[in-house]
Amino acid sequence: MNEIQKAILVNLCSKTKGSKGSHLPKPYFMNKPQTQGRKADRALRELIALGYIKKHPTGGETTYELDERGFEACRKIREQRKAR
């Protein structure tokens, strides 16, 4: 997992407060400079393909939520960052 993917996961995890049932639109968790642009969009698509994030289509716009695998990965990343 690269740094952009880790940043996206941690942002989504913190914005949803660790809830696996919360759905957020893309601008809410991809609003930092490192999580914007083409590389970030590609990283998000890869995270969806790998099963870390679920895409949740709604009437207005597409929202995203953490999957179990993404939640566990987010927790591990946070632990690694605290250990530094």
mmCIF file of the N, C-alpha and C atoms, coordinates in Angstrom:
data_MODEL
# 
_entry.id   MODEL 
# 
loop_
_atom_site.group_PDB 
_atom_site.id 
_atom_site.type_symbol 
_atom_site.label_atom_id 
_atom_site.label_alt_id 
_atom_site.label_comp_id 
_atom_site.label_asym_id 
_atom_site.label_entity_id 
_atom_site.label_seq_id 
_atom_site.pdbx_PDB_ins_code 
_atom_site.Cartn_x 
_atom_site.Cartn_y 
_atom_site.Cartn_z 
_atom_site.occupancy 
_atom_site.B_iso_or_equiv 
_atom_site.pdbx_formal_charge 
_atom_site.auth_seq_id 
_atom_site.auth_comp_id 
_atom_site.auth_asym_id 
_atom_site.auth_atom_id 
_atom_site.pdbx_PDB_model_num 
ATOM 1   N N  . MET A 1 1  ? 0.855   -1.170 0.000   1.00 0.00 ? 1  MET A N  1 
ATOM 2   C CA . MET A 1 1  ? 0.000   0.000  0.000   1.00 0.00 ? 1  MET A CA 1 
ATOM 3   C C  . MET A 1 1  ? 0.903   1.237  0.000   1.00 0.00 ? 1  MET A C  1 
ATOM 4   N N  . ASN A 1 2  ? 0.650   2.175  -0.916  1.00 0.00 ? 2  ASN A N  1 
ATOM 5   C CA . ASN A 1 2  ? 1.491   3.368  -0.992  1.00 0.00 ? 2  ASN A CA 1 
ATOM 6   C C  . ASN A 1 2  ? 0.997   4.466  -0.050  1.00 0.00 ? 2  ASN A C  1 
ATOM 7   N N  . GLU A 1 3  ? 1.746   5.549  0.019   1.00 0.00 ? 3  GLU A N  1 
ATOM 8   C CA . GLU A 1 3  ? 1.450   6.626  0.971   1.00 0.00 ? 3  GLU A CA 1 
ATOM 9   C C  . GLU A 1 3  ? 0.114   7.319  0.681   1.00 0.00 ? 3  GLU A C  1 
ATOM 10  N N  . ILE A 1 4  ? -0.221  7.486  -0.586  1.00 0.00 ? 4  ILE A N  1 
ATOM 11  C CA . ILE A 1 4  ? -1.499  8.132  -0.931  1.00 0.00 ? 4  ILE A CA 1 
ATOM 12  C C  . ILE A 1 4  ? -2.663  7.261  -0.463  1.00 0.00 ? 4  ILE A C  1 
ATOM 13  N N  . GLN A 1 5  ? -2.557  5.963  -0.694  1.00 0.00 ? 5  GLN A N  1 
ATOM 14  C CA . GLN A 1 5  ? -3.609  5.046  -0.255  1.00 0.00 ? 5  GLN A CA 1 
ATOM 15  C C  . GLN A 1 5  ? -3.747  5.062  1.260   1.00 0.00 ? 5  GLN A C  1 
ATOM 16  N N  . LYS A 1 6  ? -2.624  5.086  1.957   1.00 0.00 ? 6  LYS A N  1 
ATOM 17  C CA . LYS A 1 6  ? -2.671  5.145  3.421   1.00 0.00 ? 6  LYS A CA 1 
ATOM 18  C C  . LYS A 1 6  ? -3.338  6.434  3.886   1.00 0.00 ? 6  LYS A C  1 
ATOM 19  N N  . ALA A 1 7  ? -2.995  7.558  3.240   1.00 0.00 ? 7  ALA A N  1 
ATOM 20  C CA . ALA A 1 7  ? -3.580  8.840  3.619   1.00 0.00 ? 7  ALA A CA 1 
ATOM 21  C C  . ALA A 1 7  ? -5.088  8.843  3.396   1.00 0.00 ? 7  ALA A C  1 
ATOM 22  N N  . ILE A 1 8  ? -5.537  8.277  2.291   1.00 0.00 ? 8  ILE A N  1 
ATOM 23  C CA . ILE A 1 8  ? -6.974  8.211  1.998   1.00 0.00 ? 8  ILE A CA 1 
ATOM 24  C C  . ILE A 1 8  ? -7.685  7.362  3.055   1.00 0.00 ? 8  ILE A C  1 
ATOM 25  N N  . LEU A 1 9  ? -7.115  6.207  3.371   1.00 0.00 ? 9  LEU A N  1 
ATOM 26  C CA . LEU A 1 9  ? -7.720  5.328  4.376   1.00 0.00 ? 9  LEU A CA 1 
ATOM 27  C C  . LEU A 1 9  ? -7.816  6.009  5.736   1.00 0.00 ? 9  LEU A C  1 
ATOM 28  N N  . VAL A 1 10 ? -6.730  6.634  6.162   1.00 0.00 ? 10 VAL A N  1 
ATOM 29  C CA . VAL A 1 10 ? -6.724  7.291  7.471   1.00 0.00 ? 10 VAL A CA 1 
ATOM 30  C C  . VAL A 1 10 ? -7.710  8.454  7.492   1.00 0.00 ? 10 VAL A C  1 
ATOM 31  N N  . ASN A 1 11 ? -7.779  9.231  6.401   1.00 0.00 ? 11 ASN A N  1 
ATOM 32  C CA . ASN A 1 11 ? -8.748  10.333 6.325   1.00 0.00 ? 11 ASN A CA 1 
ATOM 33  C C  . ASN A 1 11 ? -10.176 9.821  6.426   1.00 0.00 ? 11 ASN A C  1 
ATOM 34  N N  . LEU A 1 12 ? -10.491 8.790  5.669   1.00 0.00 ? 12 LEU A N  1 
ATOM 35  C CA . LEU A 1 12 ? -11.849 8.235  5.705   1.00 0.00 ? 12 LEU A CA 1 
ATOM 36  C C  . LEU A 1 12 ? -12.159 7.684  7.092   1.00 0.00 ? 12 LEU A C  1 
ATOM 37  N N  . CYS A 1 13 ? -11.192 7.024  7.678   1.00 0.00 ? 13 CYS A N  1 
ATOM 38  C CA . CYS A 1 13 ? -11.377 6.446  9.017   1.00 0.00 ? 13 CYS A CA 1 
ATOM 39  C C  . CYS A 1 13 ? -11.627 7.548  10.048  1.00 0.00 ? 13 CYS A C  1 
ATOM 40  N N  . SER A 1 14 ? -10.864 8.614  9.981   1.00 0.00 ? 14 SER A N  1 
ATOM 41  C CA . SER A 1 14 ? -11.031 9.682  10.974  1.00 0.00 ? 14 SER A CA 1 
ATOM 42  C C  . SER A 1 14 ? -12.322 10.468 10.747  1.00 0.00 ? 14 SER A C  1 
ATOM 43  N N  . LYS A 1 15 ? -12.698 10.694 9.501   1.00 0.00 ? 15 LYS A N  1 
ATOM 44  C CA . LYS A 1 15 ? -13.930 11.446 9.217   1.00 0.00 ? 15 LYS A CA 1 
ATOM 45  C C  . LYS A 1 15 ? -15.179 10.663 9.615   1.00 0.00 ? 15 LYS A C  1 
ATOM 46  N N  . THR A 1 16 ? -15.113 9.327  9.505   1.00 0.00 ? 16 THR A N  1 
ATOM 47  C CA . THR A 1 16 ? -16.261 8.504  9.904   1.00 0.00 ? 16 THR A CA 1 
ATOM 48  C C  . THR A 1 16 ? -16.182 8.121  11.376  1.00 0.00 ? 16 THR A C  1 
ATOM 49  N N  . LYS A 1 17 ? -15.123 8.553  12.048  1.00 0.00 ? 17 LYS A N  1 
ATOM 50  C CA . LYS A 1 17 ? -14.882 8.232  13.463  1.00 0.00 ? 17 LYS A CA 1 
ATOM 51  C C  . LYS A 1 17 ? -14.833 6.721  13.687  1.00 0.00 ? 17 LYS A C  1 
ATOM 52  N N  . GLY A 1 18 ? -14.280 6.011  12.692  1.00 0.00 ? 18 GLY A N  1 
ATOM 53  C CA . GLY A 1 18 ? -14.105 4.569  12.808  1.00 0.00 ? 18 GLY A CA 1 
ATOM 54  C C  . GLY A 1 18 ? -15.356 3.755  12.580  1.00 0.00 ? 18 GLY A C  1 
ATOM 55  N N  . SER A 1 19 ? -16.434 4.398  12.182  1.00 0.00 ? 19 SER A N  1 
ATOM 56  C CA . SER A 1 19 ? -17.691 3.686  11.968  1.00 0.00 ? 19 SER A CA 1 
ATOM 57  C C  . SER A 1 19 ? -17.690 3.037  10.590  1.00 0.00 ? 19 SER A C  1 
ATOM 58  N N  . LYS A 1 20 ? -18.025 1.763  10.552  1.00 0.00 ? 20 LYS A N  1 
ATOM 59  C CA . LYS A 1 20 ? -18.071 1.058  9.273   1.00 0.00 ? 20 LYS A CA 1 
ATOM 60  C C  . LYS A 1 20 ? -19.393 1.292  8.543   1.00 0.00 ? 20 LYS A C  1 
ATOM 61  N N  . GLY A 1 21 ? -20.367 1.877  9.205   1.00 0.00 ? 21 GLY A N  1 
ATOM 62  C CA . GLY A 1 21 ? -21.663 2.108  8.589   1.00 0.00 ? 21 GLY A CA 1 
ATOM 63  C C  . GLY A 1 21 ? -21.843 3.511  8.035   1.00 0.00 ? 21 GLY A C  1 
ATOM 64  N N  . SER A 1 22 ? -20.890 4.383  8.284   1.00 0.00 ? 22 SER A N  1 
ATOM 65  C CA . SER A 1 22 ? -21.006 5.765  7.808   1.00 0.00 ? 22 SER A CA 1 
ATOM 66  C C  . SER A 1 22 ? -20.585 5.873  6.351   1.00 0.00 ? 22 SER A C  1 
ATOM 67  N N  . HIS A 1 23 ? -21.366 6.599  5.579   1.00 0.00 ? 23 HIS A N  1 
ATOM 68  C CA . HIS A 1 23 ? -21.064 6.836  4.165   1.00 0.00 ? 23 HIS A CA 1 
ATOM 69  C C  . HIS A 1 23 ? -20.726 8.306  3.982   1.00 0.00 ? 23 HIS A C  1 
ATOM 70  N N  . LEU A 1 24 ? -19.628 8.587  3.288   1.00 0.00 ? 24 LEU A N  1 
ATOM 71  C CA . LEU A 1 24 ? -19.237 9.966  3.030   1.00 0.00 ? 24 LEU A CA 1 
ATOM 72  C C  . LEU A 1 24 ? -18.979 10.187 1.551   1.00 0.00 ? 24 LEU A C  1 
ATOM 73  N N  . PRO A 1 25 ? -19.355 11.360 1.031   1.00 0.00 ? 25 PRO A N  1 
ATOM 74  C CA . PRO A 1 25 ? -18.990 11.685 -0.349  1.00 0.00 ? 25 PRO A CA 1 
ATOM 75  C C  . PRO A 1 25 ? -17.496 11.981 -0.441  1.00 0.00 ? 25 PRO A C  1 
ATOM 76  N N  . LYS A 1 26 ? -16.957 11.817 -1.615  1.00 0.00 ? 26 LYS A N  1 
ATOM 77  C CA . LYS A 1 26 ? -15.518 11.963 -1.849  1.00 0.00 ? 26 LYS A CA 1 
ATOM 78  C C  . LYS A 1 26 ? -14.923 13.281 -1.352  1.00 0.00 ? 26 LYS A C  1 
ATOM 79  N N  . PRO A 1 27 ? -15.545 14.434 -1.575  1.00 0.00 ? 27 PRO A N  1 
ATOM 80  C CA . PRO A 1 27 ? -14.921 15.689 -1.125  1.00 0.00 ? 27 PRO A CA 1 
ATOM 81  C C  . PRO A 1 27 ? -14.717 15.783 0.391   1.00 0.00 ? 27 PRO A C  1 
ATOM 82  N N  . TYR A 1 28 ? -15.449 15.031 1.165   1.00 0.00 ? 28 TYR A N  1 
ATOM 83  C CA . TYR A 1 28 ? -15.342 15.117 2.620   1.00 0.00 ? 28 TYR A CA 1 
ATOM 84  C C  . TYR A 1 28 ? -14.073 14.473 3.170   1.00 0.00 ? 28 TYR A C  1 
ATOM 85  N N  . PHE A 1 29 ? -13.559 13.434 2.490   1.00 0.00 ? 29 PHE A N  1 
ATOM 86  C CA . PHE A 1 29 ? -12.354 12.788 3.014   1.00 0.00 ? 29 PHE A CA 1 
ATOM 87  C C  . PHE A 1 29 ? -11.154 12.901 2.083   1.00 0.00 ? 29 PHE A C  1 
ATOM 88  N N  . MET A 1 30 ? -11.343 13.450 0.894   1.00 0.00 ? 30 MET A N  1 
ATOM 89  C CA . MET A 1 30 ? -10.225 13.665 -0.034  1.00 0.00 ? 30 MET A CA 1 
ATOM 90  C C  . MET A 1 30 ? -10.025 15.160 -0.245  1.00 0.00 ? 30 MET A C  1 
ATOM 91  N N  . ASN A 1 31 ? -9.878  15.900 0.855   1.00 0.00 ? 31 ASN A N  1 
ATOM 92  C CA . ASN A 1 31 ? -9.802  17.350 0.769   1.00 0.00 ? 31 ASN A CA 1 
ATOM 93  C C  . ASN A 1 31 ? -8.431  17.910 1.121   1.00 0.00 ? 31 ASN A C  1 
ATOM 94  N N  . LYS A 1 32 ? -7.452  17.059 1.354   1.00 0.00 ? 32 LYS A N  1 
ATOM 95  C CA . LYS A 1 32 ? -6.095  17.528 1.645   1.00 0.00 ? 32 LYS A CA 1 
ATOM 96  C C  . LYS A 1 32 ? -5.269  17.472 0.366   1.00 0.00 ? 32 LYS A C  1 
ATOM 97  N N  . PRO A 1 33 ? -4.233  18.308 0.252   1.00 0.00 ? 33 PRO A N  1 
ATOM 98  C CA . PRO A 1 33 ? -3.442  18.349 -0.987  1.00 0.00 ? 33 PRO A CA 1 
ATOM 99  C C  . PRO A 1 33 ? -2.885  16.994 -1.420  1.00 0.00 ? 33 PRO A C  1 
ATOM 100 N N  . GLN A 1 34 ? -2.460  16.161 -0.474  1.00 0.00 ? 34 GLN A N  1 
ATOM 101 C CA . GLN A 1 34 ? -1.892  14.865 -0.848  1.00 0.00 ? 34 GLN A CA 1 
ATOM 102 C C  . GLN A 1 34 ? -2.941  13.876 -1.332  1.00 0.00 ? 34 GLN A C  1 
ATOM 103 N N  . THR A 1 35 ? -4.217  14.158 -1.080  1.00 0.00 ? 35 THR A N  1 
ATOM 104 C CA . THR A 1 35 ? -5.276  13.243 -1.517  1.00 0.00 ? 35 THR A CA 1 
ATOM 105 C C  . THR A 1 35 ? -6.130  13.860 -2.613  1.00 0.00 ? 35 THR A C  1 
ATOM 106 N N  . GLN A 1 36 ? -5.534  14.718 -3.430  1.00 0.00 ? 36 GLN A N  1 
ATOM 107 C CA . GLN A 1 36 ? -6.249  15.316 -4.550  1.00 0.00 ? 36 GLN A CA 1 
ATOM 108 C C  . GLN A 1 36 ? -5.488  15.031 -5.840  1.00 0.00 ? 36 GLN A C  1 
ATOM 109 N N  . GLY A 1 37 ? -6.199  15.045 -6.940  1.00 0.00 ? 37 GLY A N  1 
ATOM 110 C CA . GLY A 1 37 ? -5.570  14.847 -8.239  1.00 0.00 ? 37 GLY A CA 1 
ATOM 111 C C  . GLY A 1 37 ? -5.766  13.454 -8.787  1.00 0.00 ? 37 GLY A C  1 
ATOM 112 N N  . ARG A 1 38 ? -5.116  13.228 -9.935  1.00 0.00 ? 38 ARG A N  1 
ATOM 113 C CA . ARG A 1 38 ? -5.282  11.969 -10.649 1.00 0.00 ? 38 ARG A CA 1 
ATOM 114 C C  . ARG A 1 38 ? -4.723  10.780 -9.876  1.00 0.00 ? 38 ARG A C  1 
ATOM 115 N N  . LYS A 1 39 ? -3.564  10.980 -9.243  1.00 0.00 ? 39 LYS A N  1 
ATOM 116 C CA . LYS A 1 39 ? -2.967  9.869  -8.488  1.00 0.00 ? 39 LYS A CA 1 
ATOM 117 C C  . LYS A 1 39 ? -3.859  9.450  -7.327  1.00 0.00 ? 39 LYS A C  1 
ATOM 118 N N  . ALA A 1 40 ? -4.470  10.423 -6.684  1.00 0.00 ? 40 ALA A N  1 
ATOM 119 C CA . ALA A 1 40 ? -5.362  10.113 -5.561  1.00 0.00 ? 40 ALA A CA 1 
ATOM 120 C C  . ALA A 1 40 ? -6.622  9.398  -6.054  1.00 0.00 ? 40 ALA A C  1 
ATOM 121 N N  . ASP A 1 41 ? -7.161  9.832  -7.195  1.00 0.00 ? 41 ASP A N  1 
ATOM 122 C CA . ASP A 1 41 ? -8.339  9.154  -7.752  1.00 0.00 ? 41 ASP A CA 1 
ATOM 123 C C  . ASP A 1 41 ? -8.012  7.699  -8.089  1.00 0.00 ? 41 ASP A C  1 
ATOM 124 N N  . ARG A 1 42 ? -6.827  7.502  -8.658  1.00 0.00 ? 42 ARG A N  1 
ATOM 125 C CA . ARG A 1 42 ? -6.410  6.145  -8.986  1.00 0.00 ? 42 ARG A CA 1 
ATOM 126 C C  . ARG A 1 42 ? -6.229  5.316  -7.714  1.00 0.00 ? 42 ARG A C  1 
ATOM 127 N N  . ALA A 1 43 ? -5.625  5.919  -6.691  1.00 0.00 ? 43 ALA A N  1 
ATOM 128 C CA . ALA A 1 43 ? -5.424  5.220  -5.414  1.00 0.00 ? 43 ALA A CA 1 
ATOM 129 C C  . ALA A 1 43 ? -6.764  4.821  -4.799  1.00 0.00 ? 43 ALA A C  1 
ATOM 130 N N  . LEU A 1 44 ? -7.764  5.703  -4.886  1.00 0.00 ? 44 LEU A N  1 
ATOM 131 C CA . LEU A 1 44 ? -9.096  5.384  -4.363  1.00 0.00 ? 44 LEU A CA 1 
ATOM 132 C C  . LEU A 1 44 ? -9.703  4.209  -5.125  1.00 0.00 ? 44 LEU A C  1 
ATOM 133 N N  . ARG A 1 45 ? -9.587  4.220  -6.450  1.00 0.00 ? 45 ARG A N  1 
ATOM 134 C CA . ARG A 1 45 ? -10.103 3.095  -7.250  1.00 0.00 ? 45 ARG A CA 1 
ATOM 135 C C  . ARG A 1 45 ? -9.408  1.783  -6.870  1.00 0.00 ? 45 ARG A C  1 
ATOM 136 N N  . GLU A 1 46 ? -8.101  1.854  -6.618  1.00 0.00 ? 46 GLU A N  1 
ATOM 137 C CA . GLU A 1 46 ? -7.363  0.649  -6.218  1.00 0.00 ? 46 GLU A CA 1 
ATOM 138 C C  . GLU A 1 46 ? -7.819  0.151  -4.851  1.00 0.00 ? 46 GLU A C  1 
ATOM 139 N N  . LEU A 1 47 ? -8.060  1.072  -3.919  1.00 0.00 ? 47 LEU A N  1 
ATOM 140 C CA . LEU A 1 47 ? -8.545  0.675  -2.586  1.00 0.00 ? 47 LEU A CA 1 
ATOM 141 C C  . LEU A 1 47 ? -9.914  0.006  -2.682  1.00 0.00 ? 47 LEU A C  1 
ATOM 142 N N  . ILE A 1 48 ? -10.752 0.490  -3.589  1.00 0.00 ? 48 ILE A N  1 
ATOM 143 C CA . ILE A 1 48 ? -12.071 -0.131 -3.801  1.00 0.00 ? 48 ILE A CA 1 
ATOM 144 C C  . ILE A 1 48 ? -11.888 -1.525 -4.385  1.00 0.00 ? 48 ILE A C  1 
ATOM 145 N N  . ALA A 1 49 ? -11.000 -1.653 -5.376  1.00 0.00 ? 49 ALA A N  1 
ATOM 146 C CA . ALA A 1 49 ? -10.762 -2.949 -6.012  1.00 0.00 ? 49 ALA A CA 1 
ATOM 147 C C  . ALA A 1 49 ? -10.163 -3.963 -5.037  1.00 0.00 ? 49 ALA A C  1 
ATOM 148 N N  . LEU A 1 50 ? -9.334  -3.485 -4.110  1.00 0.00 ? 50 LEU A N  1 
ATOM 149 C CA . LEU A 1 50 ? -8.702  -4.375 -3.136  1.00 0.00 ? 50 LEU A CA 1 
ATOM 150 C C  . LEU A 1 50 ? -9.614  -4.712 -1.959  1.00 0.00 ? 50 LEU A C  1 
ATOM 151 N N  . GLY A 1 51 ? -10.758 -4.044 -1.857  1.00 0.00 ? 51 GLY A N  1 
ATOM 152 C CA . GLY A 1 51 ? -11.725 -4.359 -0.816  1.00 0.00 ? 51 GLY A CA 1 
ATOM 153 C C  . GLY A 1 51 ? -11.537 -3.604 0.487   1.00 0.00 ? 51 GLY A C  1 
ATOM 154 N N  . TYR A 1 52 ? -10.790 -2.509 0.468   1.00 0.00 ? 52 TYR A N  1 
ATOM 155 C CA . TYR A 1 52 ? -10.611 -1.699 1.680   1.00 0.00 ? 52 TYR A CA 1 
ATOM 156 C C  . TYR A 1 52 ? -11.754 -0.698 1.860   1.00 0.00 ? 52 TYR A C  1 
ATOM 157 N N  . ILE A 1 53 ? -12.289 -0.227 0.751   1.00 0.00 ? 53 ILE A N  1 
ATOM 158 C CA . ILE A 1 53 ? -13.363 0.766  0.772   1.00 0.00 ? 53 ILE A CA 1 
ATOM 159 C C  . ILE A 1 53 ? -14.496 0.265  -0.119  1.00 0.00 ? 53 ILE A C  1 
ATOM 160 N N  . LYS A 1 54 ? -15.736 0.515  0.319   1.00 0.00 ? 54 LYS A N  1 
ATOM 161 C CA . LYS A 1 54 ? -16.910 0.157  -0.485  1.00 0.00 ? 54 LYS A CA 1 
ATOM 162 C C  . LYS A 1 54 ? -17.493 1.419  -1.105  1.00 0.00 ? 54 LYS A C  1 
ATOM 163 N N  . LYS A 1 55 ? -17.900 1.293  -2.345  1.00 0.00 ? 55 LYS A N  1 
ATOM 164 C CA . LYS A 1 55 ? -18.583 2.373  -3.044  1.00 0.00 ? 55 LYS A CA 1 
ATOM 165 C C  . LYS A 1 55 ? -20.079 2.183  -2.799  1.00 0.00 ? 55 LYS A C  1 
ATOM 166 N N  . HIS A 1 56 ? -20.759 3.255  -2.439  1.00 0.00 ? 56 HIS A N  1 
ATOM 167 C CA . HIS A 1 56 ? -22.177 3.163  -2.091  1.00 0.00 ? 56 HIS A CA 1 
ATOM 168 C C  . HIS A 1 56 ? -22.961 4.195  -2.899  1.00 0.00 ? 56 HIS A C  1 
ATOM 169 N N  . PRO A 1 57 ? -23.533 3.786  -4.037  1.00 0.00 ? 57 PRO A N  1 
ATOM 170 C CA . PRO A 1 57 ? -24.280 4.748  -4.851  1.00 0.00 ? 57 PRO A CA 1 
ATOM 171 C C  . PRO A 1 57 ? -25.575 5.183  -4.155  1.00 0.00 ? 57 PRO A C  1 
ATOM 172 N N  . THR A 1 58 ? -25.844 6.473  -4.167  1.00 0.00 ? 58 THR A N  1 
ATOM 173 C CA . THR A 1 58 ? -27.075 7.011  -3.598  1.00 0.00 ? 58 THR A CA 1 
ATOM 174 C C  . THR A 1 58 ? -27.791 7.804  -4.682  1.00 0.00 ? 58 THR A C  1 
ATOM 175 N N  . GLY A 1 59 ? -28.922 8.380  -4.341  1.00 0.00 ? 59 GLY A N  1 
ATOM 176 C CA . GLY A 1 59 ? -29.681 9.147  -5.313  1.00 0.00 ? 59 GLY A CA 1 
ATOM 177 C C  . GLY A 1 59 ? -28.948 10.376 -5.817  1.00 0.00 ? 59 GLY A C  1 
ATOM 178 N N  . GLY A 1 60 ? -28.266 11.088 -4.920  1.00 0.00 ? 60 GLY A N  1 
ATOM 179 C CA . GLY A 1 60 ? -27.599 12.316 -5.314  1.00 0.00 ? 60 GLY A CA 1 
ATOM 180 C C  . GLY A 1 60 ? -26.194 12.107 -5.836  1.00 0.00 ? 60 GLY A C  1 
ATOM 181 N N  . GLU A 1 61 ? -25.342 11.522 -5.007  1.00 0.00 ? 61 GLU A N  1 
ATOM 182 C CA . GLU A 1 61 ? -23.954 11.321 -5.401  1.00 0.00 ? 61 GLU A CA 1 
ATOM 183 C C  . GLU A 1 61 ? -23.441 10.022 -4.792  1.00 0.00 ? 61 GLU A C  1 
ATOM 184 N N  . THR A 1 62 ? -22.315 9.557  -5.297  1.00 0.00 ? 62 THR A N  1 
ATOM 185 C CA . THR A 1 62 ? -21.724 8.332  -4.785  1.00 0.00 ? 62 THR A CA 1 
ATOM 186 C C  . THR A 1 62 ? -21.035 8.612  -3.460  1.00 0.00 ? 62 THR A C  1 
ATOM 187 N N  . THR A 1 63 ? -21.253 7.733  -2.499  1.00 0.00 ? 63 THR A N  1 
ATOM 188 C CA . THR A 1 63 ? -20.590 7.856  -1.204  1.00 0.00 ? 63 THR A CA 1 
ATOM 189 C C  . THR A 1 63 ? -19.701 6.638  -0.990  1.00 0.00 ? 63 THR A C  1 
ATOM 190 N N  . TYR A 1 64 ? -18.834 6.732  -0.003  1.00 0.00 ? 64 TYR A N  1 
ATOM 191 C CA . TYR A 1 64 ? -17.863 5.681  0.263   1.00 0.00 ? 64 TYR A CA 1 
ATOM 192 C C  . TYR A 1 64 ? -17.895 5.329  1.744   1.00 0.00 ? 64 TYR A C  1 
ATOM 193 N N  . GLU A 1 65 ? -17.614 4.054  2.042   1.00 0.00 ? 65 GLU A N  1 
ATOM 194 C CA . GLU A 1 65 ? -17.577 3.607  3.433   1.00 0.00 ? 65 GLU A CA 1 
ATOM 195 C C  . GLU A 1 65 ? -16.420 2.627  3.620   1.00 0.00 ? 65 GLU A C  1 
ATOM 196 N N  . LEU A 1 66 ? -15.966 2.506  4.848   1.00 0.00 ? 66 LEU A N  1 
ATOM 197 C CA . LEU A 1 66 ? -14.900 1.554  5.167   1.00 0.00 ? 66 LEU A CA 1 
ATOM 198 C C  . LEU A 1 66 ? -15.442 0.138  5.155   1.00 0.00 ? 66 LEU A C  1 
ATOM 199 N N  . ASP A 1 67 ? -14.682 -0.764 4.617   1.00 0.00 ? 67 ASP A N  1 
ATOM 200 C CA . ASP A 1 67 ? -14.987 -2.178 4.718   1.00 0.00 ? 67 ASP A CA 1 
ATOM 201 C C  . ASP A 1 67 ? -14.246 -2.716 5.945   1.00 0.00 ? 67 ASP A C  1 
ATOM 202 N N  . GLU A 1 68 ? -14.515 -3.923 6.356   1.00 0.00 ? 68 GLU A N  1 
ATOM 203 C CA . GLU A 1 68 ? -13.830 -4.514 7.507   1.00 0.00 ? 68 GLU A CA 1 
ATOM 204 C C  . GLU A 1 68 ? -12.317 -4.528 7.294   1.00 0.00 ? 68 GLU A C  1 
ATOM 205 N N  . ARG A 1 69 ? -11.916 -4.887 6.101   1.00 0.00 ? 69 ARG A N  1 
ATOM 206 C CA . ARG A 1 69 ? -10.491 -4.938 5.772   1.00 0.00 ? 69 ARG A CA 1 
ATOM 207 C C  . ARG A 1 69 ? -9.861  -3.543 5.860   1.00 0.00 ? 69 ARG A C  1 
ATOM 208 N N  . GLY A 1 70 ? -10.562 -2.534 5.392   1.00 0.00 ? 70 GLY A N  1 
ATOM 209 C CA . GLY A 1 70 ? -10.076 -1.161 5.468   1.00 0.00 ? 70 GLY A CA 1 
ATOM 210 C C  . GLY A 1 70 ? -9.985  -0.660 6.889   1.00 0.00 ? 70 GLY A C  1 
ATOM 211 N N  . PHE A 1 71 ? -10.945 -1.037 7.708   1.00 0.00 ? 71 PHE A N  1 
ATOM 212 C CA . PHE A 1 71 ? -10.940 -0.633 9.120   1.00 0.00 ? 71 PHE A CA 1 
ATOM 213 C C  . PHE A 1 71 ? -9.721  -1.206 9.836   1.00 0.00 ? 71 PHE A C  1 
ATOM 214 N N  . GLU A 1 72 ? -9.438  -2.483 9.601   1.00 0.00 ? 72 GLU A N  1 
ATOM 215 C CA . GLU A 1 72 ? -8.276  -3.125 10.223  1.00 0.00 ? 72 GLU A CA 1 
ATOM 216 C C  . GLU A 1 72 ? -6.972  -2.500 9.730   1.00 0.00 ? 72 GLU A C  1 
ATOM 217 N N  . ALA A 1 73 ? -6.887  -2.224 8.441   1.00 0.00 ? 73 ALA A N  1 
ATOM 218 C CA . ALA A 1 73 ? -5.683  -1.605 7.883   1.00 0.00 ? 73 ALA A CA 1 
ATOM 219 C C  . ALA A 1 73 ? -5.485  -0.207 8.462   1.00 0.00 ? 73 ALA A C  1 
ATOM 220 N N  . CYS A 1 74 ? -6.551  0.538  8.622   1.00 0.00 ? 74 CYS A N  1 
ATOM 221 C CA . CYS A 1 74 ? -6.492  1.880  9.191   1.00 0.00 ? 74 CYS A CA 1 
ATOM 222 C C  . CYS A 1 74 ? -5.985  1.818  10.626  1.00 0.00 ? 74 CYS A C  1 
ATOM 223 N N  . ARG A 1 75 ? -6.473  0.871  11.374  1.00 0.00 ? 75 ARG A N  1 
ATOM 224 C CA . ARG A 1 75 ? -6.033  0.720  12.762  1.00 0.00 ? 75 ARG A CA 1 
ATOM 225 C C  . ARG A 1 75 ? -4.543  0.408  12.846  1.00 0.00 ? 75 ARG A C  1 
ATOM 226 N N  . LYS A 1 76 ? -4.058  -0.456 11.957  1.00 0.00 ? 76 LYS A N  1 
ATOM 227 C CA . LYS A 1 76 ? -2.639  -0.807 11.939  1.00 0.00 ? 76 LYS A CA 1 
ATOM 228 C C  . LYS A 1 76 ? -1.775  0.399  11.552  1.00 0.00 ? 76 LYS A C  1 
ATOM 229 N N  . ILE A 1 77 ? -2.223  1.170  10.569  1.00 0.00 ? 77 ILE A N  1 
ATOM 230 C CA . ILE A 1 77 ? -1.477  2.355  10.135  1.00 0.00 ? 77 ILE A CA 1 
ATOM 231 C C  . ILE A 1 77 ? -1.382  3.354  11.283  1.00 0.00 ? 77 ILE A C  1 
ATOM 232 N N  . ARG A 1 78 ? -2.477  3.563  11.979  1.00 0.00 ? 78 ARG A N  1 
ATOM 233 C CA . ARG A 1 78 ? -2.474  4.490  13.119  1.00 0.00 ? 78 ARG A CA 1 
ATOM 234 C C  . ARG A 1 78 ? -1.510  4.019  14.207  1.00 0.00 ? 78 ARG A C  1 
ATOM 235 N N  . GLU A 1 79 ? -1.495  2.715  14.492  1.00 0.00 ? 79 GLU A N  1 
ATOM 236 C CA . GLU A 1 79 ? -0.589  2.179  15.504  1.00 0.00 ? 79 GLU A CA 1 
ATOM 237 C C  . GLU A 1 79 ? 0.864   2.382  15.097  1.00 0.00 ? 79 GLU A C  1 
ATOM 238 N N  . GLN A 1 80 ? 1.170   2.172  13.811  1.00 0.00 ? 80 GLN A N  1 
ATOM 239 C CA . GLN A 1 80 ? 2.532   2.376  13.321  1.00 0.00 ? 80 GLN A CA 1 
ATOM 240 C C  . GLN A 1 80 ? 2.946   3.834  13.451  1.00 0.00 ? 80 GLN A C  1 
ATOM 241 N N  . ARG A 1 81 ? 2.038   4.737  13.147  1.00 0.00 ? 81 ARG A N  1 
ATOM 242 C CA . ARG A 1 81 ? 2.365   6.164  13.231  1.00 0.00 ? 81 ARG A CA 1 
ATOM 243 C C  . ARG A 1 81 ? 2.551   6.621  14.677  1.00 0.00 ? 81 ARG A C  1 
ATOM 244 N N  . LYS A 1 82 ? 1.817   6.033  15.602  1.00 0.00 ? 82 LYS A N  1 
ATOM 245 C CA . LYS A 1 82 ? 1.988   6.373  17.020  1.00 0.00 ? 82 LYS A CA 1 
ATOM 246 C C  . LYS A 1 82 ? 3.313   5.858  17.552  1.00 0.00 ? 82 LYS A C  1 
ATOM 247 N N  . ALA A 1 83 ? 3.771   4.714  17.035  1.00 0.00 ? 83 ALA A N  1 
ATOM 248 C CA . ALA A 1 83 ? 5.005   4.101  17.506  1.00 0.00 ? 83 ALA A CA 1 
ATOM 249 C C  . ALA A 1 83 ? 6.241   4.921  17.100  1.00 0.00 ? 83 ALA A C  1 
ATOM 250 N N  . ARG A 1 84 ? 6.112   5.758  16.091  1.00 0.00 ? 84 ARG A N  1 
ATOM 251 C CA . ARG A 1 84 ? 7.262   6.553  15.622  1.00 0.00 ? 84 ARG A CA 1 
ATOM 252 C C  . ARG A 1 84 ? 7.644   7.606  16.574  1.00 0.00 ? 84 ARG A C  1 
# 
